[in-house]
Amino acid sequence: MTVTSARNRVLGQTIVSAGGRTLYHASSEKRGTVSCTGACTLKWPPLVISASNKPRAGSGVSASMLGTIKRPDGRLQVTYHGLALYLFSGDTRAGQVNGQGVGGVWHALAPSGVAVLKMTSGGMSSSSSASSSGYPSSAGATSSTSSSSSTGSSMGSGSGSGANAGMWCAANPSQCVNGVPITGTTTTG
């Protein structure tokens, strides 16, 4: 599994998978830990490798920053600067950054190993529209629920009764667009 660097017109230089898909990390996960499990991995698939492989550094990526961590399910997840790496299910091709800023915790990583928090000047803000169009702070986030109720309701997920839109969309993908329920499609019970 090769991790490389690519210039994105919205975010600048980021690390990407061998197929050019943006790699993300949840700021709620500390170095050396994995808490995105279960339903979270439907929205945020972990970048995993077999035990017989090692992650390889491609162009613009520091080999000394690449590593792995054992997930609770036993698989090995690729890390960069000690941070677990994930793909976003809403990115379907190379160069997309639809996961940037989701829930205020998911961010692409720069080759320096730090989260990309600002967009480049002149870039189109496709990621901003995703995070402002109804993703609650816990959408696809980790299994921790410490901040899900404080901002989830203020962002208006449209899922009714305080249901987690990301988890609802994971269970009902045909009734969602980019992880956001289509207005009027969610039901409770």
C-alpha positions in Angstrom: 0.0 0.0 0.0 1.6 3.2 -1.2 0.7 6.6 0.4 1.6 9.6 -1.7 1.1 13.3 -1.8 -1.1 15.2 -4.2 -2.0 18.9 -4.8 -5.7 19.5 -4.3 -7.2 22.7 -5.7 -9.3 23.2 -2.6 -7.0 22.1 0.2 -3.5 22.4 -1.2 -1.0 19.5 -0.6 -2.6 16.4 1.0 -1.7 12.8 1.5 -3.7 10.3 -0.7 -4.1 6.6 -1.3 -2.4 4.8 -4.1 -5.6 5.4 -6.2 -5.4 9.2 -5.5 -8.3 9.3 -2.9 -7.9 11.7 -0.1 -6.9 10.3 3.3 -8.5 11.7 6.4 -8.1 11.5 10.2 -10.6 12.3 13.0 -9.3 14.9 15.4 -11.2 13.0 18.1 -8.8 10.1 17.7 -5.5 10.7 19.5 -2.2 9.4 18.2 -1.8 5.6 18.5 -5.6 5.0 19.0 -8.5 3.8 16.9 -12.0 4.6 18.0 -13.9 4.6 14.6 -15.3 1.1 14.6 -18.6 -0.5 13.7 -21.1 1.8 11.8 -18.4 4.5 11.7 -16.4 2.4 9.3 -19.3 2.4 6.8 -18.9 6.1 6.3 -15.1 6.2 7.0 -13.4 3.0 5.8 -10.0 2.5 7.5 -7.0 2.3 5.2 -5.9 -1.3 6.0 -3.1 -3.6 4.8 -2.4 -7.2 5.3 0.0 -8.3 8.0 2.6 -9.3 5.4 2.7 -5.8 3.9 4.1 -2.5 5.0 2.9 0.9 4.0 5.2 2.6 1.4 6.0 6.2 1.0 5.3 7.7 -2.4 6.2 11.1 -3.8 6.1 13.9 -1.2 5.5 11.6 1.8 7.9 10.9 4.6 8.6 7.2 5.0 9.5 7.7 8.7 6.0 9.0 9.4 4.3 5.9 8.0 3.3 3.1 10.3 0.5 0.8 11.3 -1.8 0.3 14.3 -3.8 -2.8 15.2 -7.5 -2.1 15.0 -9.9 -3.7 17.6 -11.0 -6.2 14.9 -7.3 -7.3 14.5 -6.7 -5.7 11.1 -3.7 -3.4 10.6 -4.6 0.2 9.8 -2.1 2.5 8.1 -1.0 5.6 10.2 0.8 8.8 9.3 2.6 10.7 12.0 0.9 8.2 14.5 -2.6 9.2 13.2 -5.0 6.5 11.9 -5.9 7.0 8.2 -9.4 6.7 6.7 -11.0 7.1 3.3 -14.4 8.8 3.0 -17.3 6.9 1.4 -18.5 10.1 -0.2 -15.3 10.5 -2.2 -15.8 8.3 -5.2 -12.8 9.3 -7.3 -9.3 10.8 -6.9 -9.1 14.5 -6.0 -12.5 14.7 -4.1 -12.4 16.1 -0.6 -16.1 15.7 0.4 -15.1 14.5 3.8 -13.1 17.6 4.7 -14.5 19.2 7.8 -17.4 16.7 8.3 -18.7 17.0 11.8 -15.9 19.4 12.6 -13.6 16.5 13.3 -12.6 14.9 10.0 -9.7 16.5 8.1 -7.3 15.6 5.3 -3.7 15.4 6.4 -0.8 17.4 4.9 2.5 15.7 4.1 3.8 17.3 7.3 1.5 15.1 9.3 -0.9 17.9 10.5 -4.5 18.2 9.7 -5.5 20.6 6.9 -7.9 23.0 8.5 -8.1 25.8 5.9 -8.8 25.8 2.2 -6.5 27.4 -0.3 -7.5 30.8 -1.6 -9.6 30.7 -4.7 -10.6 27.1 -4.1 -14.2 26.0 -4.6 -15.6 25.0 -1.2 -17.3 21.7 -2.0 -16.4 20.4 1.4 -17.8 23.5 3.2 -21.2 22.9 1.7 -21.1 19.3 2.8 -20.4 20.2 6.4 -22.9 23.0 6.5 -25.7 21.1 4.8 -26.7 19.1 7.8 -23.9 16.8 9.0 -24.2 16.6 12.8 -20.9 16.6 14.6 -21.2 12.8 15.1 -21.9 11.9 11.5 -19.5 9.1 10.8 -17.4 10.1 13.8 -16.0 7.9 16.4 -17.9 5.7 18.7 -17.4 8.3 21.4 -20.6 10.4 22.0 -19.1 13.3 24.0 -19.9 16.0 21.6 -22.7 14.6 19.4 -25.6 16.2 21.2 -24.2 19.7 21.6 -23.9 20.6 17.9 -25.8 17.8 16.2 -29.1 19.4 16.8 -27.9 22.9 15.9 -26.8 21.8 12.5 -30.2 20.3 11.7 -29.6 16.9 10.2 -33.2 16.5 9.1 -33.3 13.0 10.5 -35.8 13.9 13.2 -35.9 12.9 16.9 -32.2 13.6 17.2 -31.2 10.5 15.2 -27.6 10.4 14.0 -27.8 11.3 10.3 -24.5 9.5 9.4 -25.6 6.2 11.0 -29.1 6.6 9.5 -27.6 7.1 6.1 -25.3 4.2 6.5 -28.3 2.0 7.1 -30.4 3.7 4.4 -28.0 4.8 1.6 -30.6 5.1 -1.1 -32.4 7.8 0.9 -29.3 10.0 1.4 -27.1 12.2 -0.8 -23.5 12.6 0.4 -24.3 11.2 3.8 -27.2 13.7 4.3 -30.8 12.4 4.5 -33.0 13.6 1.7 -35.6 15.8 3.4 -38.7 13.9 4.5 -37.3 10.4 4.1 -36.3 9.6 7.6 -38.5 7.9 10.1 -38.1 6.8 13.6 -38.8 3.2 14.6 
